[in-house]
Structure formats: structure tokens, C-alpha cells
Amino acid sequence: MNILVINGSSRKNSNTDSMLAVLLKNLSYCNIALRKYKVLPIHDQRHTRKNWETVEDDYSALIQKMVNADIVIFATPIYWYGISGLLKNFIDRWSQSLATNKKFK
């Protein structure tokens, strides 16, 4: 079983990290700490007739890991009653993946 964690915490050794350690104790998993990657904000091109522009960041590689996982766990602290900006930015880019990656769905 291939477990992937998408970790939206901006801090090392955060409460989110502690929660994941307890939740996934004795399990093998890959932890993607979004704070360590460059994921640029979406340039929304859904309503244009052009192909989506290539973005030079780590997003495509992260999505490929997500597509290949059997289980994906999203972990985030709660900031101002919502998910972290790091995770929100990553999720916003899914519009691009839905348009350009047939395996994403």
C-alpha cells in the first residue's frame, strides 16, 4: 500500500507533524511537506482557448506522486478557520491538472 501525505504546515516539528506521527505510527508513508517545495499560484486558463502554459515549479512532480498513491492524506493546521495557504494554493492548481492530466481524475 502506497500512502502519501500532503502536509500543509508551514512549520518544521509542527502540531500537524506530531499528529501525523501518531496517526501513521508503524506505517510506511511518504510525507510531502509543501513548505519545502515551490508551488506557484494558479494562472487560471480554464476559460481561454489556449493550451495551459507550462509552469516552472514543483507542482507537476508532486501531482504525479499523488496520482500514483493508493491513499492520499491531506494534513493541515487550521489558520483563520480554514486550511493553510500552502495547501490551498496546491489545491487551487488542481484546475490545471483536471485540464491537462488525464490520470488526475
Buried (B, 14 or more C-beta within 10 A) or exposed (E): EEBBBBBBBBEEEBEBBEEBEEEBEEEEBEBBBBBEBEBEEBEEBEEEEEEBEEBEBBBBEBBBBBBEBEEBBBBBBEBEEEBBBBBBBBBEBBBBBEEBBEEBE
